[in-house]
């Protein structure tokens, strides 16, 4: 059976969410789950293009 216990859940994988999750996991040794709606984590730290309006 798998252990699905997490100490902390971070919603959003923008720069703030990833920073908090990383610090909690590395310094506080917590099990962290990061949830993101978009298919690429990182929020506005990655590039994307919008369709042009006609």
C-alpha positions in Angstrom: 0.0 0.0 0.0 1.3 3.5 -0.8 1.6 6.2 1.8 -0.3 9.3 0.6 0.5 11.4 3.6 1.8 15.0 2.9 2.8 17.5 5.6 2.1 20.5 3.3 0.1 21.1 0.2 1.2 24.0 -2.0 -1.4 25.2 -4.6 0.3 26.9 -7.6 3.8 26.2 -9.0 4.8 29.8 -9.6 8.1 31.1 -8.3 6.7 31.6 -4.8 5.0 28.2 -4.6 8.1 26.4 -5.8 10.4 28.3 -3.5 8.2 27.6 -0.5 7.9 23.9 -1.4 11.6 23.6 -1.9 12.5 25.3 1.4 9.9 23.2 3.3 11.2 20.0 1.8 14.9 20.7 2.2 15.2 22.6 5.4 12.1 21.5 7.4 12.2 17.9 5.9 8.5 17.9 5.2 6.7 15.9 2.5 5.3 18.5 0.1 2.7 18.1 -2.6 2.7 20.9 -5.3 -0.5 21.2 -7.3 -0.6 23.1 -10.6 -3.5 23.4 -13.1 -1.3 24.3 -16.1 0.7 21.5 -17.8 4.0 23.3 -17.2 5.1 24.2 -13.7 6.7 27.6 -13.1 3.9 30.2 -13.5 5.2 33.3 -15.2 8.8 32.0 -15.2 8.4 30.3 -18.6 7.5 31.8 -21.9 4.2 31.3 -23.7 2.4 32.9 -26.6 -1.2 33.9 -26.9 -3.2 33.7 -30.1 -3.4 36.9 -32.0 -6.8 38.6 -32.2 -8.0 39.4 -35.7 
